[in-house]
Amino acid sequence: MEGAPMEENKPVYSPVALSHNMAVLEYCRTCGASLGGAAAGIIGLNGIQGFLFVLFVMLATYTCIFIKAGINHTHKYFISSKGVVTSSIFSFLFTYVLFWTFFYGIVHVY
């Protein structure tokens, strides 16, 4: 009689810890998007310059997140590195546009 098949050494994640890590990640992204949107609005960026600036802000935010977590050690805190980047891109963009519109209107319109 053969024993049960052995499973590979897969990491075990705590659902509570994963939830906390994703909440902290979302907080960091929201702060980055709001600060970037405010800066773009105050500077008065629009058109292609505004689009390039949002890409720069997004890249800078994710770079800081990966440096903080450890570039090769994100598997300790998240199930996949891909999920860290793609989990809420649209909320990042919506927050950026909200703050950009608000500060652009305050500084340049009124």
C-alpha positions as CSV (number, residue, x, y, z in Angstrom):
1,M,0.0,0.0,0.0
2,E,1.4,3.3,-1.0
3,G,1.3,6.4,1.1
4,A,-0.5,9.6,0.2
5,P,1.3,11.7,-2.4
6,M,3.6,14.3,-1.0
7,E,2.8,17.8,-1.7
8,E,5.4,20.2,-2.8
9,N,6.7,22.7,-0.3
10,K,4.2,25.4,-0.9
11,P,4.1,28.4,1.3
12,V,1.2,28.7,3.7
13,Y,-0.4,32.2,4.0
14,S,-2.6,33.5,6.7
15,P,-5.8,35.0,5.4
16,V,-5.7,37.7,8.1
17,A,-2.1,38.6,7.2
18,L,-2.8,38.7,3.5
19,S,-5.9,40.9,4.0
20,H,-3.8,43.3,6.2
21,N,-1.0,43.4,3.6
22,M,-3.5,44.2,0.8
23,A,-5.0,47.0,2.9
24,V,-1.6,48.5,3.5
25,L,-0.8,48.2,-0.2
26,E,-4.1,49.9,-1.1
27,Y,-3.3,52.7,1.4
28,C,0.1,53.3,-0.2
29,R,-1.3,53.4,-3.7
30,T,-4.0,55.8,-2.6
31,C,-1.5,58.1,-1.0
32,G,0.8,58.0,-4.1
33,A,-2.1,58.6,-6.5
34,S,-3.5,61.5,-4.4
35,L,-0.1,63.2,-4.0
36,G,0.7,62.7,-7.7
37,G,-2.7,64.0,-8.8
38,A,-2.4,67.1,-6.6
39,A,1.1,67.8,-7.9
40,A,-0.1,67.4,-11.5
41,G,-3.0,69.7,-10.9
42,I,-0.9,72.4,-9.2
43,I,1.7,72.3,-11.9
44,G,-1.0,72.4,-14.5
45,L,-0.2,69.3,-16.5
46,N,-2.7,68.1,-19.1
47,G,-2.6,66.2,-22.3
48,I,0.3,63.9,-23.0
49,Q,2.4,65.5,-20.2
50,G,-0.3,64.6,-17.7
51,F,-0.4,61.0,-19.0
52,L,3.3,60.7,-18.8
53,F,3.3,62.1,-15.3
54,V,0.7,59.6,-14.1
55,L,2.8,56.8,-15.6
56,F,5.8,58.2,-13.7
57,V,3.9,58.4,-10.4
58,M,2.6,54.9,-10.9
59,L,6.1,53.6,-11.6
60,A,7.5,55.5,-8.6
61,T,4.8,54.2,-6.3
62,Y,5.2,50.6,-7.3
63,T,9.0,50.9,-7.1
64,C,8.8,52.1,-3.5
65,I,6.4,49.3,-2.6
66,F,8.7,46.7,-4.1
67,I,11.8,48.2,-2.4
68,K,10.0,48.2,0.9
69,A,8.8,44.6,0.6
70,G,12.2,43.5,-0.9
71,I,12.4,43.1,-4.6
72,N,12.9,39.4,-4.6
73,H,10.9,38.7,-1.4
74,T,7.3,39.8,-2.3
75,H,6.3,36.2,-2.1
76,K,6.6,36.5,1.7
77,Y,3.8,39.1,1.9
78,F,1.7,38.4,-1.2
79,I,0.6,35.4,-3.1
80,S,1.9,36.8,-6.4
81,S,3.9,39.8,-7.5
82,K,1.6,40.3,-10.5
83,G,-1.4,40.8,-8.1
84,V,0.5,43.5,-6.3
85,V,0.7,45.6,-9.5
86,T,-2.6,44.7,-11.2
87,S,-5.0,44.5,-8.2
88,S,-6.3,48.0,-8.3
89,I,-4.9,50.0,-11.2
90,F,-8.3,51.6,-11.9
91,S,-8.7,52.9,-8.3
92,F,-5.2,54.4,-8.6
93,L,-6.2,56.2,-11.8
94,F,-9.6,57.4,-10.5
95,T,-7.9,58.8,-7.4
96,Y,-5.3,60.5,-9.5
97,V,-7.8,62.1,-11.8
98,L,-10.0,63.1,-8.8
99,F,-7.1,65.0,-7.1
100,W,-5.8,66.3,-10.4
101,T,-9.2,67.8,-11.3
102,F,-9.7,69.3,-7.8
103,F,-6.3,71.0,-7.6
104,Y,-6.2,72.0,-11.3
105,G,-9.6,73.7,-10.7
106,I,-8.6,75.5,-7.6
107,V,-5.2,76.8,-8.9
108,H,-5.9,77.4,-12.6
109,V,-9.6,78.0,-12.9
110,Y,-10.7,80.0,-9.9
